[in-house]
Amino acid sequence: MDLPQTSPAAPEGPAIRRVKHELMRRTLTVAAVTRLTPAMIRLRLTGDDLASFASASPDDHIKIFVPGPDGEPVGRDYTPRAFDTARRELVVDVADHAAGPAAAWARAAKAGDEVTIGGPRGSAVIEGPVERWVLVADETALPAMGRRIEELAPGTPVVSIGAVTGPGEEQTFTTEAALDARWIHRPAAASADPAPLLAALADVELTPATFVWAAAEADVARAVRRMLIEERGHPRSWIKAAGYWAKGRADGAVKSIGD
Ligand SMILES: Cc1cc2nc3c(=O)[nH]c(=O)nc-3n(C[C@H](O)[C@H](O)[C@H](O)COP(=O)(O)OP(=O)(O)OC[C@H]3O[C@@H](n4cnc5c(N)ncnc54)[C@H](O)[C@@H]3O)c2cc1C
């Protein structure tokens, strides 16, 4: 039997190209609101301001400004799930959780509403040599995970592990990459519990030159990174972990989890 051909992971990790974008605010109009799944709201935004929109990496984020608890605007981070500058269109998927102003705004959004966005400020483009990807995401990171899977070169091996509340929340990604899509189910109340994702990761082979990208609730992402380093011996420079939200904390992102 042929063993998979891998080369040793460069200790310094893959090359990462940093791209800066002109920071500007854009005023957009909600063109359509649909439910991608029962708990995922898909917003199609349009506006001429999108002519110059740029997003070079699937895990970029924009700020969406929504009315905060005291009526003043607050910014929350969202992934440009898809965009088409020629058609002046931007797609954002918002996880419908119970508690925050951004989720409340998305639930109430309707065609014709205006919204202001800022960014992306910059992109960190992972350029390789990555031979294989392992992607770990909760609901908030499914947009970034889906975009990454769709943008991978044909045939690229990728294992994705998505944590959702049940089969109805699983998403389908269209890609020519060699995708092994795995889903785990846990109740929304357990979305800050690392155990289900850690158990799913235990079954994933980690060959050299495998880049592991994980984004979820901050403690979950931290636990995933620790397990990869301490139990699996995966090099730090081949892991990117981000807290996309923090339990009990508004706007609690930890964009890059380190030691
Ligand atoms: C780089 C980046 C990209 C992101 N992309 C997306 C994206 O594309 N789609 C998306 O849905 N989210 C995304 N997020 C996560 C999103 O920014 C947070 O979930 C944000 O806190 C939501 O704002 P809010 O106003 O609804 O809640 P907040 O006011 O921030 O929080 C209010 C309360 O709700 C809790 N809370 C926040 N989010 C969740 C959640 N998902 N589930 C359960 N409880 C929660 C908080 O702990 C807090 O107690 C991204 C985050 C980052 C850092």
The ligand as a Gaussian input file, in Angstrom:
#p B3LYP/6-31G(d) Opt

LIG

0 1
 C      -12.937000      37.259000      12.939000
 C      -14.379000      36.973000      13.353000
 C      -15.304000      36.603000      12.399000
 C      -16.625000      36.298000      12.781000
 N      -17.538000      35.921000      11.819000
 C      -18.808000      35.614000      12.172000
 C      -19.767000      35.242000      11.193000
 O      -19.504000      35.266000       9.990000
 N      -21.006000      34.898000      11.620000
 C      -21.360000      34.911000      12.946000
 O      -22.487000      34.574000      13.283000
 N      -20.462000      35.290000      13.906000
 C      -19.212000      35.651000      13.543000
 N      -18.313000      36.048000      14.498000
 C      -18.749000      36.032000      15.909000
 C      -19.550000      37.273000      16.303000
 O      -18.743000      38.439000      16.097000
 C      -19.927000      37.162000      17.803000
 O      -20.766000      36.059000      18.010000
 C      -20.534000      38.435000      18.354000
 O      -20.316000      38.456000      19.736000
 C      -22.028000      38.549000      18.077000
 O      -22.453000      39.815000      18.495000
 P      -23.842000      40.039000      19.254000
 O      -24.054000      41.512000      19.260000
 O      -24.887000      39.176000      18.637000
 O      -23.556000      39.508000      20.724000
 P      -22.647000      40.247000      21.859000
 O      -23.240000      41.541000      22.269000
 O      -21.235000      40.269000      21.396000
 O      -22.779000      39.233000      23.056000
 C      -23.929000      39.206000      23.909000
 C      -23.948000      37.891000      24.651000
 O      -24.147000      36.845000      23.694000
 C      -23.110000      35.870000      23.820000
 N      -22.799000      35.385000      22.460000
 C      -22.167000      36.041000      21.449000
 N      -22.103000      35.272000      20.351000
 C      -22.701000      34.105000      20.663000
 C      -22.968000      32.913000      19.945000
 N      -22.613000      32.761000      18.673000
 N      -23.630000      31.911000      20.592000
 C      -24.014000      32.052000      21.885000
 N      -23.802000      33.158000      22.609000
 C      -23.155000      34.175000      22.012000
 C      -21.949000      36.593000      24.502000
 O      -21.186000      35.690000      25.257000
 C      -22.639000      37.596000      25.383000
 O      -22.983000      37.003000      26.618000
 C      -17.004000      36.378000      14.150000
 C      -16.057000      36.787000      15.095000
 C      -14.750000      37.084000      14.713000
 C      -13.758000      37.514000      15.750000

